[in-house]
Amino acid sequence: MPDQEPAGPFPEDFAADLARLLAPGEAEGAAEVMAQAARLDDQRLGQFLDRFAHRVSASAAPITAAELWELLPGARSDRPGAG
């Protein structure tokens, strides 16, 4: 593996790893959450990733975009699909 920094705030294989964990049909919604997460400051991004890791370790059930929104620090009620 080359010694270079990832292009964004997530590890290089994060998207592929996430895709394997998602419920069918959730990729587009999850991408919206990840776009918001990428805009977080380091502390809040760390909180999101910690919450995500906890969810993954707590349940083998596929993850939905709605769950990801709930893990996002400061998630707003006006997010896509809310209400």
C-alpha positions as CSV (number, residue, x, y, z in Angstrom):
1,M,0.0,0.0,0.0
2,P,1.4,3.4,-0.9
3,D,2.4,5.8,1.8
4,Q,0.0,8.6,1.0
5,E,-2.8,10.3,2.9
6,P,-6.4,9.4,1.9
7,A,-8.1,11.8,-0.5
8,G,-10.8,12.7,2.1
9,P,-11.6,12.2,5.7
10,F,-12.4,8.5,5.4
11,P,-10.0,5.6,4.9
12,E,-9.3,4.5,1.3
13,D,-11.6,1.4,1.4
14,F,-14.4,3.0,3.5
15,A,-16.9,3.2,0.7
16,A,-16.5,-0.5,-0.3
17,D,-16.6,-1.6,3.3
18,L,-19.8,0.5,4.0
19,A,-21.5,-0.9,0.9
20,R,-21.1,-4.4,2.3
21,L,-22.9,-3.3,5.5
22,L,-25.8,-1.5,3.9
23,A,-29.4,-2.7,3.6
24,P,-30.4,-3.2,-0.1
25,G,-31.4,0.1,-1.7
26,E,-29.7,2.3,0.9
27,A,-26.6,3.3,-1.0
28,E,-27.9,6.7,-2.2
29,G,-29.1,7.7,1.2
30,A,-25.9,6.5,2.8
31,A,-23.9,8.6,0.3
32,E,-25.9,11.7,1.4
33,V,-25.0,11.0,5.1
34,M,-21.3,10.4,4.2
35,A,-21.2,13.7,2.3
36,Q,-22.5,15.5,5.4
37,A,-20.1,13.6,7.6
38,A,-17.2,14.6,5.4
39,R,-18.0,18.3,6.3
40,L,-17.8,17.7,10.0
41,D,-14.8,19.0,12.1
42,D,-12.4,16.3,13.3
43,Q,-14.1,16.0,16.7
44,R,-17.6,15.5,15.3
45,L,-16.3,13.2,12.6
46,G,-14.6,11.1,15.2
47,Q,-17.9,10.9,17.2
48,F,-19.7,9.8,14.0
49,L,-17.2,7.1,13.3
50,D,-17.2,5.9,16.9
51,R,-21.0,5.6,16.8
52,F,-20.9,3.9,13.5
53,A,-18.3,1.4,14.8
54,H,-20.4,0.7,17.8
55,R,-23.5,0.1,15.7
56,V,-21.6,-2.3,13.4
57,S,-20.3,-4.3,16.4
58,A,-23.6,-4.3,18.2
59,S,-25.7,-5.8,15.3
60,A,-25.1,-7.8,12.2
61,A,-28.3,-6.4,10.7
62,P,-27.9,-4.3,7.5
63,I,-27.6,-0.6,8.2
64,T,-30.1,1.9,6.8
65,A,-29.5,5.5,5.8
66,A,-31.9,6.5,8.5
67,E,-29.7,4.8,11.1
68,L,-26.7,6.6,9.7
69,W,-28.5,10.0,10.0
70,E,-29.1,9.2,13.7
71,L,-25.4,8.6,14.2
72,L,-24.4,11.9,12.7
73,P,-23.7,14.5,15.4
74,G,-26.1,17.4,15.1
75,A,-28.3,15.6,12.6
76,R,-31.2,17.9,11.7
77,S,-34.8,17.1,11.3
78,D,-34.8,18.8,7.9
79,R,-32.4,16.2,6.5
80,P,-33.4,14.3,3.3
81,G,-36.1,11.7,4.0
82,A,-36.9,13.1,7.5
83,G,-40.4,13.6,8.7
